[in-house]
């Protein structure tokens, strides 16, 4: 069955949700492209547009921000209602029968499209974060959406708690997947570390910089890199980026460098020995963790929801499938928001390189078995092509 499908995704930066959707679109066959007739509404950032496949068309479509004071939010809601009306008109002109939303603001516009303007097309929601207010938005989304996809087990648990029981049959689980390869050389030493993601206080780059400061004298051979950008129109992320760089300058951190965001995290991660993931709040998944594991890299992460479940899953898999002794405590998981503990763990691996192989030699195999992009694409395509 053909379903002309709009993927509503503002794409103001390249986060996990954006990479997930772009990877999915890139994997579609010519037959699936013909059947889905995919169009991205949004995708305003240059990195997003650079990765968008040529077979997928794009329409400029701005989703107003919902931030600031109560008065600002009130006017923003009014703008979103008008945006939903504009969207309905565009979908009608283009003959769109299916809408896929990937981010909170897109979910909100789609909800208004259905509830206020009465659009009768098929709506598929994919949840990648916990920022929606459950009682205010998740319940009506549960009523209006046709399918609600969770990107992880924690996300599915969260949805089951807040979506009315009678709509639980709409819930599906499709975890993130990444391309895999048999030609992976597992890391066995530790020198170059990277923190990759949107520059945002919730991503904890300042704590990572503090680690570089703590280790600059005891481990001068370690090099730390932060890769990412703040959101162009988000003053909070812009000021946080200034704060992190000011800390580095004030502490004279010659062991810490900064680089802009990239279109292909996998290729970038491959240039480093370890990924350090420092979310200060719960994540639904933590895609960058499986990206690094797929390249045989050492991963250390704060024990927040998301990365915690992935790395605990990895530990259980190692014990069950590779006959390893229980690795307690899991040295890849670090006390949340604790720069000192993170520094101690990094130093421990640097001082004990023989231990690194325990965590890296089977990492790519684990990802191929549990988080394969081909399977992710297959499952999402099956939902969209019904």
C-alpha positions as CSV (number, residue, x, y, z in Angstrom):
1,X,0.0,0.0,0.0
2,X,1.2,3.5,-0.8
3,X,1.3,6.1,1.9
4,X,2.6,9.5,1.1
5,X,4.5,10.2,4.4
6,X,5.7,13.5,5.9
7,X,8.4,13.3,8.5
8,X,7.9,16.4,10.7
9,X,11.3,17.1,12.2
10,X,12.5,20.6,12.9
11,X,16.1,19.4,12.8
12,X,17.7,22.4,14.4
13,X,20.6,20.3,15.6
14,X,21.9,16.8,15.1
15,X,20.9,14.7,18.1
16,X,20.0,11.0,18.5
17,X,16.5,11.4,17.2
18,X,17.7,13.2,14.1
19,X,20.4,10.6,13.4
20,X,17.9,7.8,13.9
21,X,15.5,9.2,11.3
22,X,18.2,10.1,8.8
23,X,19.7,6.6,9.1
24,X,16.3,5.1,8.5
25,X,15.6,7.2,5.4
26,X,19.1,6.4,4.1
27,X,18.4,2.6,4.4
28,X,15.2,2.7,2.4
29,X,15.2,0.8,-0.9
30,X,13.9,2.3,-4.1
31,X,10.7,0.3,-3.8
32,X,10.1,1.5,-0.2
33,X,10.8,5.1,-1.3
34,X,8.2,4.7,-4.0
35,X,5.7,3.3,-1.6
36,X,6.3,5.8,1.2
37,X,7.0,8.9,-0.9
38,X,8.8,10.4,2.0
39,X,9.1,14.2,2.6
40,X,10.9,15.8,5.5
41,X,9.2,19.0,6.8
42,X,11.9,20.9,8.7
43,X,15.5,19.8,8.8
44,X,16.7,23.4,9.0
45,X,20.3,22.8,10.2
46,X,23.1,22.5,7.6
47,X,24.4,19.2,9.1
48,X,20.9,17.7,8.8
49,X,20.5,18.7,5.2
50,X,24.0,17.4,4.3
51,X,23.0,13.9,5.5
52,X,19.5,13.8,4.0
53,X,19.4,11.3,1.2
54,X,18.9,12.7,-2.3
55,X,15.9,10.4,-2.8
56,X,14.0,12.2,0.0
57,X,12.6,15.7,-0.6
58,X,12.6,18.4,2.0
59,X,10.2,21.3,2.7
60,X,11.2,24.3,4.8
61,X,8.9,24.3,7.8
62,X,9.5,26.1,11.0
63,X,8.2,24.9,14.4
64,X,8.0,27.8,16.9
65,X,10.0,27.3,20.1
66,X,8.2,26.8,23.3
67,X,10.4,28.4,25.9
68,X,10.6,31.3,28.3
69,X,8.1,32.9,30.7
70,X,4.5,31.9,31.0
71,X,3.5,34.8,28.8
72,X,6.0,33.7,26.2
73,X,4.8,30.2,26.3
74,X,1.2,31.4,25.9
75,X,2.0,33.2,22.7
76,X,4.1,30.3,21.5
77,X,1.1,28.0,21.9
78,X,-0.9,30.4,19.8
79,X,1.8,30.2,17.1
80,X,1.9,26.5,17.3
81,X,-1.9,26.3,16.7
82,X,-1.4,28.5,13.6
83,X,1.5,26.3,12.6
84,X,-0.7,23.2,12.8
85,X,-3.3,24.9,10.6
86,X,-0.6,25.7,8.1
87,X,0.5,22.1,8.2
88,X,-3.0,20.8,7.6
89,X,-3.3,23.0,4.5
90,X,0.1,21.8,3.2
91,X,-0.6,18.1,3.8
92,X,-3.9,18.4,2.0
93,X,-2.3,20.1,-1.0
94,X,0.4,17.4,-1.2
95,X,-2.0,14.5,-0.7
96,X,-0.3,13.3,2.5
97,X,-1.9,10.3,4.2
98,X,0.6,9.7,7.0
99,X,2.5,11.9,9.5
100,X,5.6,10.7,11.5
101,X,6.8,12.9,14.4
102,X,10.1,12.4,16.1
103,X,10.6,15.2,18.6
104,X,8.4,16.9,21.4
105,X,7.6,20.1,19.4
106,X,6.6,18.0,16.4
107,X,4.4,15.8,18.6
108,X,2.7,19.0,20.0
109,X,2.0,20.4,16.5
110,X,0.7,17.1,15.3
111,X,-1.6,16.8,18.4
112,X,-3.0,20.3,17.6
113,X,-3.3,19.2,13.9
114,X,-5.5,16.3,15.0
115,X,-7.4,17.8,18.0
116,X,-7.9,21.4,16.9
117,X,-8.0,21.2,13.1
118,X,-9.4,17.6,12.7
119,X,-6.8,16.2,10.3
120,X,-7.9,12.6,9.6
121,X,-4.6,11.1,8.4
122,X,-2.6,8.4,10.1
123,X,-0.2,9.7,12.8
124,X,2.8,7.7,14.0
125,X,4.7,9.0,17.0
126,X,8.2,8.0,18.0
127,X,9.4,8.9,21.5
128,X,13.0,9.8,21.9
129,X,13.0,11.7,25.2
130,X,11.2,12.3,28.5
131,X,10.6,16.0,28.2
132,X,6.9,15.9,27.4
133,X,4.6,16.6,30.4
134,X,2.9,13.2,30.8
135,X,-0.5,14.3,32.1
136,X,-0.9,17.3,29.8
137,X,0.4,15.8,26.6
138,X,1.0,12.1,26.7
139,X,-2.6,11.2,27.5
140,X,-4.1,13.1,24.6
141,X,-1.3,11.8,22.3
142,X,-2.3,8.3,23.4
143,X,-5.9,9.1,22.3
144,X,-5.1,10.8,19.0
145,X,-2.1,8.9,17.7
146,X,-2.4,5.6,15.7
147,X,0.9,4.2,16.7
148,X,3.3,5.2,19.5
149,X,6.9,3.9,19.2
150,X,9.2,3.7,22.2
151,X,12.9,3.9,21.3
152,X,14.0,1.8,24.4
153,X,12.7,-0.3,27.2
154,X,12.8,2.6,29.7
155,X,10.8,4.7,27.3
156,X,8.2,1.9,26.9
157,X,7.9,1.6,30.7
158,X,7.4,5.4,30.9
159,X,4.8,5.3,28.2
160,X,2.9,2.5,29.8
161,X,2.7,4.5,33.0
162,X,1.3,7.6,31.4
163,X,-0.7,6.5,28.3
164,X,-4.2,5.3,29.3
165,X,-4.4,1.5,29.6
166,X,-7.0,1.2,26.8
167,X,-4.5,2.6,24.3
168,X,-1.6,0.3,25.2
169,X,-2.3,-1.7,22.1
170,X,-0.9,1.3,20.1
171,X,2.6,0.9,21.8
172,X,5.5,-0.5,19.9
173,X,9.2,-0.9,20.7
174,X,11.9,-0.1,18.1
175,X,15.3,0.5,19.6
176,X,18.0,2.5,17.9
177,X,20.3,0.6,15.5
178,X,23.6,1.5,13.9
179,X,25.4,0.1,10.8
180,X,27.7,-2.8,11.8
181,X,30.9,-4.3,10.3
182,X,33.0,-7.4,10.8
183,X,36.1,-5.2,10.2
184,X,36.5,-3.7,13.6
185,X,39.8,-3.4,15.5
186,X,39.0,-3.3,19.2
187,X,40.8,-0.6,21.2
188,X,43.4,-1.9,23.7
189,X,45.0,1.3,24.9
190,X,43.7,4.6,26.2
191,X,45.0,8.0,25.1
192,X,42.4,9.9,23.1
193,X,38.9,10.4,24.6
194,X,35.9,12.1,23.1
195,X,32.7,13.6,24.4
196,X,30.3,13.9,21.4
197,X,26.8,15.5,21.3
198,X,24.8,18.7,21.4
199,X,26.4,21.4,23.7
200,X,23.9,21.5,26.5
201,X,24.0,21.6,30.2
202,X,22.0,18.3,30.2
203,X,24.8,16.7,28.3
204,X,27.4,17.6,31.0
205,X,30.3,18.9,28.9
206,X,31.4,21.1,31.8
207,X,31.9,17.9,34.0
208,X,33.9,16.4,31.2
209,X,36.1,19.5,31.2
210,X,36.5,19.2,34.9
211,X,37.8,15.6,34.4
212,X,40.4,16.9,32.0
213,X,41.5,19.4,34.6
214,X,41.7,16.7,37.3
215,X,43.9,14.5,35.2
216,X,46.1,17.0,33.4
217,X,49.0,16.5,35.8
218,X,48.7,12.9,36.8
219,X,48.0,11.7,33.3
220,X,49.5,14.2,30.9
221,X,49.4,11.8,27.9
222,X,45.5,11.7,27.9
223,X,43.9,14.0,25.3
224,X,40.3,15.1,25.7
225,X,38.0,16.4,22.9
226,X,34.5,17.9,23.0
227,X,32.7,17.6,19.7
228,X,29.3,19.4,19.2
229,X,27.5,22.7,18.8
230,X,25.0,24.6,20.9
231,X,21.6,25.1,19.3
232,X,21.6,28.2,17.2
233,X,18.4,29.8,18.5
234,X,18.7,28.5,22.1
235,X,20.3,31.1,24.4
236,X,20.8,28.6,27.2
237,X,22.9,26.3,25.2
238,X,24.8,29.2,23.7
239,X,25.7,30.6,27.1
240,X,26.6,27.1,28.4
241,X,29.1,26.7,25.5
242,X,30.7,29.9,26.5
243,X,30.9,28.7,30.1
244,X,32.6,25.4,29.2
245,X,35.2,27.1,27.0
246,X,35.8,29.8,29.6
247,X,36.4,27.0,32.2
248,X,38.9,25.4,29.9
249,X,40.7,28.7,29.2
250,X,40.8,29.7,32.9
251,X,42.3,26.3,33.9
252,X,44.8,26.4,31.0
253,X,43.6,23.0,29.7
254,X,46.0,22.2,26.9
255,X,44.8,18.6,27.1
256,X,41.2,19.7,26.0
257,X,40.2,20.7,22.5
258,X,36.9,21.7,21.0
259,X,35.5,20.7,17.6
260,X,32.2,21.5,15.8
261,X,29.4,19.0,15.3
262,X,29.7,16.3,12.6
263,X,27.3,14.6,10.1
264,X,28.7,11.1,10.7
265,X,29.4,10.3,14.4
266,X,30.5,6.8,13.6
267,X,33.4,8.0,11.4
268,X,34.4,10.6,14.0
269,X,34.3,8.1,17.0
270,X,36.5,5.8,15.0
271,X,39.4,8.4,15.5
272,X,39.3,8.0,19.3
273,X,40.0,5.3,21.9
274,X,37.1,6.0,24.2
275,X,33.8,7.7,24.3
276,X,32.8,9.5,27.6
277,X,29.1,10.1,27.8
278,X,28.1,12.5,30.6
279,X,24.3,13.2,30.6
280,X,23.2,15.0,33.8
281,X,19.6,13.9,33.4
282,X,17.9,10.6,32.4
283,X,18.1,9.7,28.7
284,X,15.7,7.4,26.9
285,X,18.5,5.6,25.1
286,X,21.9,7.1,24.6
287,X,22.6,6.3,20.9
288,X,26.2,7.5,21.0
289,X,26.9,4.6,23.4
290,X,26.1,1.9,20.8
291,X,27.8,3.9,18.1
292,X,31.0,3.8,20.1
293,X,30.6,0.1,21.0
294,X,30.0,-0.8,17.3
295,X,33.5,0.6,16.6
296,X,35.1,-1.4,19.4
297,X,35.7,1.6,21.6
298,X,35.9,1.8,25.4
299,X,32.8,3.5,26.8
300,X,32.4,5.2,30.1
301,X,29.1,6.9,31.0
302,X,27.2,8.4,33.9
303,X,24.8,5.8,35.3
304,X,21.7,7.6,34.1
305,X,18.7,5.9,32.6
306,X,19.5,5.2,29.0
307,X,23.2,4.5,28.9
308,X,22.9,2.5,32.2
309,X,20.5,0.0,30.6
310,X,22.7,-0.4,27.5
311,X,25.9,-1.0,29.4
312,X,24.2,-3.3,31.9
313,X,22.8,-5.2,29.0
314,X,26.3,-5.4,27.5
315,X,27.7,-6.8,30.8
316,X,25.0,-9.5,31.0
317,X,25.6,-10.4,27.4
318,X,29.4,-10.7,28.0
319,X,28.8,-13.0,31.0
320,X,26.3,-15.2,29.2
321,X,27.8,-15.4,25.7
322,X,31.5,-15.0,26.3
323,X,31.8,-17.0,29.6
324,X,33.3,-14.0,31.4
325,X,33.2,-13.8,35.1
326,X,30.7,-11.3,36.6
327,X,32.2,-7.8,36.1
328,X,31.0,-6.2,39.4
329,X,31.0,-3.3,39.7
330,X,30.6,-2.4,36.0
331,X,33.6,-0.2,35.5
332,X,32.0,1.5,32.5
333,X,29.3,3.1,34.7
334,X,30.2,6.1,36.8
335,X,28.4,7.8,39.6
336,X,26.1,10.4,38.0
337,X,27.4,14.0,37.8
338,X,30.5,13.0,39.7
339,X,33.6,14.4,37.8
340,X,36.0,13.0,40.4
341,X,34.7,9.4,40.1
342,X,34.8,9.7,36.3
343,X,38.4,10.9,36.5
344,X,39.3,7.9,38.7
345,X,37.7,5.4,36.3
346,X,39.5,6.9,33.3
347,X,42.8,6.9,35.2
348,X,42.2,3.3,36.2
349,X,41.7,2.1,32.6
350,X,44.7,4.2,31.5
351,X,46.9,2.6,34.2
352,X,45.5,-0.9,33.5
353,X,45.4,-1.3,29.7
354,X,45.0,-5.1,29.9
355,X,41.5,-4.4,31.3
356,X,40.4,-2.4,28.3
357,X,40.3,-5.4,26.0
358,X,37.7,-7.1,28.3
359,X,35.2,-4.3,27.4
360,X,36.1,-3.8,23.7
361,X,37.0,-7.1,22.1
362,X,33.3,-8.2,21.7
363,X,31.6,-4.8,21.7
364,X,31.0,-4.7,17.9
365,X,29.5,-8.2,18.0
366,X,27.2,-7.2,20.8
367,X,25.9,-4.2,18.8
368,X,25.5,-6.3,15.7
369,X,23.4,-8.8,17.6
370,X,21.3,-6.4,19.6
371,X,21.2,-3.0,17.9
372,X,21.5,-3.6,14.2
373,X,20.3,-0.8,11.9
374,X,19.0,-3.3,9.3
375,X,16.6,-4.7,11.9
376,X,15.6,-1.3,13.2
377,X,14.8,-0.1,9.6
378,X,12.9,-3.3,8.9
379,X,10.6,-2.9,11.9
380,X,9.9,0.8,11.3
381,X,9.3,0.3,7.6
382,X,6.8,-2.5,8.5
383,X,4.8,0.0,10.6
384,X,4.9,2.8,8.1
385,X,4.0,0.7,5.1
386,X,0.9,-1.0,6.6
